[in-house]
Amino acid sequence: MINHRGPEFKDLLAKVTADLRTVFQTEHEIMILTGSGTGGLEAAIVNLVNPGDKVVAVSIGEFGERLADIARVYGADVAKVSVPYGQAADPQALEEALDRTPDARAVLVTHNETSTGVTNDLRTLAEVVRSRPNGGPLLVVDGVSSVGSIPLKTDEWGCDVVISGSQKGWMAPPGLAMLAISPRAWEAVEACKCPRYYFDLRQARKYAATGQTPWTPAVGVFYALRAGLELILQEGLENVYARHRRVAQHCRDGAHELGFELFPDPAYASNTVTCLKVPAGVDGAALPGRMRAQGVEIAGGQGKLKGQIIRVGHLGYVHEADIDDVLRALRVALGEG
Amino acid sequence: MINHRGPEFKDLLAKVTADLRTVFQTEHEIMILTGSGTGGLEAAIVNLVNPGDKVVAVSIGEFGERLADIARVYGADVAKVSVPYGQAADPQALEEALDRTPDARAVLVTHNETSTGVTNDLRTLAEVVRSRPNGGPLLVVDGVSSVGSIPLKTDEWGCDVVISGSQKGWMAPPGLAMLAISPRAWEAVEACKCPRYYFDLRQARKYAATGQTPWTPAVGVFYALRAGLELILQEGLENVYARHRRVAQHCRDGAHELGFELFPDPAYASNTVTCLKVPAGVDGAALPGRMRAQGVEIAGGQGKLKGQIIRVGHLGYVHEADIDDVLRALRVALGEG
């Protein structure tokens, strides 16, 4: 293990941060915190939202609910914009919510909702926010399962804070949260009155300027993240996006042949996770266990979707052949039903 | 990477937790959070201390100050018991502080203060706390750099919360914080009104009961922690303590021969880190760089001790031969001055 206050870590941090900027498509600062993606979401809230501030939370599933819950726990007055699970957020509904909440401090959006397999049209949602007076409220984007796998243009679309986590498209183990932060978000960070310490972005920024982190970082995950970023940049960001599109289509087509219907609205189906309705007569809760017995990990439904859907993840280092393995196992698992 | 909601992780979590209990010398619950040791300190504060609560913070160095700062940031009314750097906490001064603050919610103590190389007499300090009416305030112990290397009897001494971090005596990379929590601390956790989400121990406990963590854990560090625990238990806890005592004495003796004076009061010199006064005429700030050039990592002083001391860490998998390497490099580095 290297000294996290020494020159090797300084170089590692600089390299990872520079490459993250490329993948986040931002020219602004990126902070890396030791914690899960949820820790990154909490960091965004406690650094931007004062207790009592109004926020508009666009929620289309469990992770949208989580972001709204974090804001509520820390004292925000949360107006939620929801849709039935499986649908994408409605830009018109966001517009109306902002009309009702003209003094909102922030809009919270999940880019890719893994609980329902839906990717929001973030570009259009961001336009709605940005077209409000004075550039609109701060736009906070949960990009945990999208950045690096699905196009997200942080600066061009006007996102103020975009959060991701090392174990997703980055192909590293869990343990680091990354936040891209716009200059106007930094102004809010400096002015924010919400108490915070471990996730205080002011401290993170102060130490980043010297090539360090305020607290001991998960150094091992930094090395893995550096390797993952090299793979992404070698393949080329556009090629990575295209591969995720191809692999997702392959998964949807194959599942359709097996008799599965897609759970989400097909126009917004995610390219990093495919959510499928459990066919009538099949025990949905048993499918993940039957897949695991064949060496394949899939997930069941979360929260109110428990037993009703299965979820196949395909982000990071995944190719068509991996999907073929999943589909073969799924055919066997169905036969066992 | 395994599924952190699957059976392999459940087994891993159960094994690590059971072994941690042995090393923490507790029969009570241990929660493992993804974050640094500082994250663990924050978890203790936000789960136990209500805004406005009085706490007594025993501070003998930078890490004592950090724990007091965290309490202050989250709204506690902090009464500090300090000593000149290099000395151990004074039980009599703690007694007097508790007389002045009979309604203190908690006492915060750093067991082993790595900024000054002092190990507090935690057993005696705990007796002072426990002899107060109704078992006294909650005793929160920063054991980040002591548990597993220096004797700390969590239950026998009556510590309510003891915090450690995976990169210390556990010989694993950084990324996990571990908290031992007494039954009466759990009562305080359940009643505590401080807002918290990521570090909410109620959630950690709820998920631990099903073999999971609420948020994605740093799985890779769990594997390393399991391996570190196996090493500790194979060697035997008492043997590990004895080795740390031996290695520390070897370091102090060798440094003395090189003309260094110990910075802390020798009666309380730490067995996991040796702090040495920089001899007159030697550029203290330059020593870590000259050591690094020889492949040896030592640290300089933090905060107000910058340039005045050097710190040699010797915890975890360290033997006399490693100290000999350090001393040889130190002799060369001194010659270069």
Interface residues (C-beta under 8 A of the other chain):
Chain A: M1 I2 N3 H4 R5 G6 P7 T34 G35 S36 G37 T38 G39 E42 D69 I70 V73 Y74 G75 G165 Q167 P173 P174 G175 P195 R196 Y197 Y198 F199 P214 W215 T216 P217 A218 V219 G220 V221 A224 R292 E297 A299
Chain B: M1 N3 H4 R5 G6 P7 T34 G35 S36 G37 T38 G39 E42 D69 I70 V73 Y74 G75 G165 Q167 P173 P174 G175 P195 R196 Y197 Y198 F199 P214 W215 T216 P217 A218 V219 G220 V221 A224 R292 E297 A299
